[in-house]
Structure formats: C-alpha cells, structure tokens
C-alpha cells in the first residue's frame, strides 16, 4: 500500500492532529484501550475510503507502562469552527475545508467552550512537559547503568561509579515527585499515592467531564500544580546544565563514552 498521511489543520493552517500516529515505544494493549482504543489505520485502498476523526487535538506525551487514574492523556476536543483536512499521497497533496458545529442540544456558549478548551490545552502541555522529563530521566539512568557495567569493578573507576550514583540520586528525587514509580498496573494507584503527572491528568478529567467553563477551583488547582511542576523542571535543568556535564567530563577522563540527552521528538 502507498504511504499516505492525513492532517487536521486549524483556521490558521497549523496542524493539530496527524495520522498515522507515531507508535509509542513500550506501549501495550491495555494502554491503548485506556486511551480509547488507539487511532485507526488510514485506509489506502483504491476507490472510496472513510476515516473518522474523533475531533480531538494531539494528546500529551505518555510514559510507557505508567497507569493513570481519573483521566487520560488524550488531547482536548476541537472547538466549533472551520478546519481543514489535508491528505498527502506520493507526489500529491489534497486539502478540503470542514466545519465542526456545536451540539444543538447544548446551551453552552462559545466563550465558555473556549475557556474550557484553553485550560485543557494548558493541562495537556503541562503533562507533556512532565512526561518528557520522566522519559529523559529514565533514559539517562539506563546510560549510567551501562557506563557502570563498562567500567566494571576496577578500583580506579570507583569515582565514576560514585558520581553516577550521586547523579541518579538527584534525578530520582525529581522523578518521584513527577510520577508514582511504584505503580506498574492499573490497580497499583489504589495502594500508592498518585504524583504530579497523574494529578494533572485527573484535573484534565474533571475539566473535560462536561461541556462548560472551568470552575475557579480548577484554575486554582492548575496554578498550584504548575508551580510544583516549574520547581521540578528548574531543578532538572540545573542537573542538565551542571551535574550532567560534570559527570560526562569525569567519564571522558576514564575514556568511557559520555551520556547523550535525547531531546523530545527524537532529536539529539
């Protein structure tokens, strides 16, 4: 079958959803079910085809095999208005306009729907920041463990091992604020308190539970969680800018390959 892509664009021409969706590493069937069954495959047969957009924007980044309570990482539902759909096939691109109309059964104003949408978008972005930081922390931890295996038990390399442990300890302190590391299945959240990423997801579940403007309490909770997140992100950036280079310099002195921080989106 030919490779095709389908994009949903807002009125300004910005892509808000793209299919096929990039597969998440380490995902499983339970996670896809929790997210609403995953995205359907794009039909690519010759002739008439049908594909249904669920009206949602792109979702937040999700940590693989990390159960969530009270919400999902799905993106917010698109507001009533004008959008475009762009279909790209080898050598050609087609664009058509589409209109999302409000549910006529609802008395909610466009202004209130916009308030809800804006807050849900901020929550989505905060979840992405949180989960991408968790993913980076775990990737660095794997690299530290790899370095420790390479240096072995030679006493002359003990300083590298000690430095790796110290760096891991600092990262773990942040990680355990951002995510409940003991939760491995959906039932574990009943035994272990949820952390910042799940608090944000649960807030999104509350805000998106009805077609209405967010309550003042929802705004206040988001501000509180945002302050907590910014504090952890600030500490993480300090590690990235100071502790990580110092550790890499030490590793280079021992002629061991240095660590590389993977940037969100697959960059280096």
N, C-alpha and C positions, 0 to 999 in steps of 0.2 A: 504494500500500500504506500502511496506517496505521503511524504511528511507534510502535515498541514498544522497550522496554528490558528487559534481563534482568540481575538482580544475584544474586551469590552472597554470602550473609552467614554469618559465623561464629556460634558459640553465643551470643555476647554481642550479636548483632544488627548488628555492624559489617560494612560492605560490603568484601569482599576482592577482588572481581572484578566488572566491569561490562561489558556488551555492549549495543550495538556499541561497540567500542573507538575512541577518538578517533584519527583518522588523524594520523600524524606528518608534519610539513612536511618536504619534501625527501626523503622515503623513496623507495626503489626496489624493484624486484622481487628483486634479489639480497639485499637486507637482509631482506625478508620470508621468503625461502627459508631464510636463515641462522637466522631466529628460529623456524623450524618451520612455515613456510607461512602465517603470519598467522592472524588469527581469522576463522572462518567467519561469513558473514552470518546474521543472525537470520531464520528463516522467518516470514513474516507472512501466509500464505495461510489462508483459512477452512478449518476442519477439523483433522485430526490432523497435528501437526508434530513433528519430532525435532531436538534440538540437543544436542551433546556438549560438556560442559565438560572441559577437559583436566586438571582437578584442580589447576591452578596458581593462585597468587595473582597480583595485578597485577605486571607486570615493572617494571624500573627505567626511568627516562628514558634515551633513547638519542640521541646526537649523529648527525644525518643524514649519510649517506655517510662514516661513520668505521668502517673494517673492524676486526674484533676477532678475536683469536686465543685459542684454548683455552677458550672459553666463550661464553655469550650473556647478554643482559640479561633473560631470562625470569625470572619470579618462582618462588619455591620451591613444591614440591608440598605440597598440604594434608595435614595430619596425619589419621590415622584419628580419626573423631569425628562429632558431629552438626552439620549445617549447615542453612541454609535457602536456598531459591531463590525469588526474588521477580520476578514477571512484571508489568510495567506496560504497559497499553494505554490509549488515550484514554479518560479518565473512570473507569478501573477499575484495581485492583491485586490480584494473587493471590499468596499465599505458601504454600509447601509445604515440609515437612521432608524432608531427605535425609541418609543415613548413608554416610560414607566408611569402608570396612572395610579392615583391614590385609591385605596379601597373605599368604595362609595358608602359602605356601612359604617365607616368611622367618622367621628366628628372632630378628630384631632386636626389642628391647624398645621399648615406647612411650617410655620415658625416653631411650633413645639416639636415637630418631627425633626427639624434641623438641629434643635438643641440636643435632642437625643442622639442623633447621628454624630454630631461633633464630639460629644463626650465618649461615645463608643469608639470613635476613631482614635481619640487620645488614649483610651484604655488599650486598644489593640497595639498601638505603637509602644506603649509602656511595657506590655507583655513581651513584645519582640525584643526590646532592649534588654529586658530581664533574661529571657531565654537564650539570647545570643551570647550574653555574658556567661551564663552557666555552661553553654556548649564550649566556649573558649577556655574556661577554667578546666573542664574535663579533658579537653584535647591537650592542654599543657601538662596536666598531671600524667597523662599517658606517655608524653615525651620524657618527662622527668623519670618515670619508671624505666623507660627504655635506656636512658642515659645511665641509670644506676646499674642496670644489667650489663651494660658495655664496660663500665669501669671495674666491675667485679669487686672482689674483697681485698684488693691491693691496698695496704695502709696508706700509701702515698696519695690515693684518691679519696680518702675519707672526708677531706674538706669539700669535695664535690657532692658527696652523698649528704653531708650535713647541710650544705647550702640548699640542696634540693628539698630536704625535709622542712627546712625553715620556710622556703618559698611555698611549699604545699600547705603548710600550716596557715599561712596568711591567706591563701586562696580559699582554703576550706572554711575559714571564718566567714568569708563573704558568701560562699556557696550555700552555707547552712542558713543564712538569712534569706537568700533568694528562693530556695527550694527545699522541700522536705526530703532529705536524702534517704530516709529510711522507708519511704513509700515506694513499693515496687508493683503493687497491684491496686485495683480499684477499691478493695476493702481496707487497705492499709491506712487510708485517710481517716478511718474511724478510730484508729489506735494512735496515730501520730498527728500532732497539730499541723495544719497547713501553713505554708510560708508565703512570702511576698508574691511570688508568681501566681499562686492559687488564689490569694486574696484579690488580686487584680482581675483574674478570670471570673471569680464569683461576683465581684462588683459588676462586671460586664453582664453577667447573667441576670442580675437584679435590674440594671438599667434597661436591658433589652427585653424584659419579661412582658411589657405591654407597650402599645403604641401611644406613648405620652411623653411629655417633657420630664427630664430627671428631677428628682426631689433635691431640695437644698442639702439634705443629708448625704446624698450620693456625691454631690460636688465636694462636700467637706471630706468624705472618706477618700475620694480620689486625690485631693490635695495632700492629705496625710500620707497616703501610700506613695505618692510621687516624691514627697520629701524623704521618705525612707529609702526609696529607690535611688534618688540622686546621691544620697550619702554613701550608699554601697558602690555606685558607679564611680564616685570620686575616689574612693579607696582603691577600686580596681584599676583606675587609670594611674594612680600613684604606683601600684605594683608594676603595671606595664611599662611605665616611663622610667622607673628607678630600679626596682628589685629584679625585674627580668633581664635588663641589660647587664646588671652586675653579675647575675648568675651565668649568663652567656659568656661574659668575659672570663670568668673562672673556668668554665667548661672548655673554652678555646685554649686556655693555657695548658690544659691536660690533653689537648688535641682530640677532643670528643666533639662531634657535630653539634652545633648550637641549636636552640629551640626556635621554632618559627610560629608566630601567632597568626592563625588563619582568620582573615577578615570576613565579616558577614557577606554572604553572596558568593563565596568561593574564591575570593581574591587572596593574594598573599601580601 
